[in-house]
Amino acid sequence: MQTTQQIADRLVALCREDKNLDCIKELYAEDAISTESNTVKAGRDNILQKNINWFDSVETLHSTVISEPIVTGNFFALTMDIDATYKQHGRFMMREIGVYEVKDGKIISDQFFYNM
């Protein structure tokens, strides 16, 4: 079974390769929960669809910078800076922090905090 550090490192590696959807398929538990802007998505398939919808809203992804993870116990956190032009909202920089919880070698929850 993978450690929290190994899962965090793998998530960062996949996201830096723009393989965010593969990350969810590989690292998330089937019954994981994702919280963002007071919206909760339950289940890996719903989390995957949330991310597909986000990618579909992007016209151009100019850059993405992902920090190294900070790990403690079964939690890790990282920052993401995303410069994107959105189909309906134009171009802006989004800076967020993601906090993840790991259990039995899988991500069981994530929560994102950001200002735009």
C-alpha positions in Angstrom: 0.0 0.0 0.0 1.3 3.5 -0.9 2.1 6.0 1.8 0.6 9.4 2.0 3.9 10.9 0.7 3.9 8.5 -2.3 0.3 9.4 -3.2 1.1 13.1 -2.8 4.2 12.8 -5.0 2.2 10.9 -7.6 -0.6 13.4 -7.7 1.9 16.3 -8.2 3.7 14.3 -10.9 0.5 13.6 -12.9 -0.9 17.1 -12.5 2.4 18.6 -13.7 2.0 16.4 -16.8 -1.6 17.7 -17.3 -2.9 14.2 -16.5 -5.4 15.4 -13.9 -8.1 13.0 -15.0 -5.7 10.0 -14.8 -4.8 11.2 -11.3 -8.5 10.9 -10.2 -8.9 7.5 -11.8 -5.7 6.2 -10.2 -5.5 7.8 -6.8 -9.0 8.5 -5.6 -11.2 6.0 -3.7 -14.4 5.1 -5.3 -16.4 6.8 -2.6 -14.2 9.9 -2.3 -15.7 13.3 -1.5 -14.6 16.6 -3.1 -15.5 20.0 -1.6 -15.1 23.3 -3.6 -16.9 26.6 -3.2 -19.4 25.1 -0.8 -20.2 22.4 -3.4 -19.7 18.8 -2.5 -19.3 16.0 -5.1 -19.5 12.5 -3.8 -18.0 9.5 -5.6 -15.0 9.2 -7.9 -17.2 9.3 -11.0 -18.8 12.6 -10.0 -15.4 14.1 -9.1 -14.1 13.0 -12.5 -17.1 14.6 -14.2 -16.5 17.9 -12.2 -13.0 18.0 -13.6 -14.1 17.2 -17.2 -16.6 20.1 -16.9 -13.8 22.4 -15.7 -11.5 21.4 -18.6 -14.5 21.9 -21.1 -14.9 25.5 -19.7 -11.3 26.4 -20.6 -10.5 27.9 -23.9 -6.7 28.1 -23.4 -4.6 26.9 -20.4 -1.6 29.2 -20.4 0.2 27.8 -17.4 -0.1 25.7 -14.3 2.3 25.8 -11.4 1.9 23.1 -8.7 3.9 23.2 -5.5 5.6 20.3 -3.8 3.3 18.7 -1.3 3.4 19.3 2.5 2.6 15.9 4.2 1.6 15.2 7.7 0.0 12.0 8.9 -2.7 11.0 6.4 -3.1 14.5 5.0 -1.2 16.6 2.4 -1.6 20.0 1.0 -0.3 21.8 -2.1 -0.8 25.0 -4.0 -1.9 25.4 -7.6 -1.6 28.6 -9.7 -3.6 28.4 -12.9 -3.5 31.0 -15.7 -6.3 30.2 -18.1 -8.7 31.8 -20.6 -12.2 30.6 -20.0 -14.8 30.4 -22.7 -17.3 32.5 -20.8 -15.2 34.6 -18.5 -12.0 35.5 -20.3 -8.5 35.2 -18.9 -7.6 35.3 -15.2 -5.2 33.7 -12.7 -6.6 31.4 -10.1 -4.5 30.6 -7.0 -5.7 27.8 -4.8 -4.7 25.5 -2.0 -5.8 21.9 -2.0 -6.0 19.7 1.1 -6.2 16.0 0.7 -6.9 13.1 3.1 -5.6 9.6 2.4 -6.9 6.3 3.8 -6.0 2.7 2.8 -3.7 4.0 0.0 -6.3 6.2 -1.7 -7.5 9.8 -1.5 -10.8 9.8 0.3 -11.4 13.6 0.3 -10.1 16.8 -1.1 -11.1 20.4 -0.4 -10.0 23.5 -2.4 -9.7 27.1 -1.2 -9.1 30.0 -3.6 -9.6 33.6 -4.5 -9.9 34.7 -8.1 
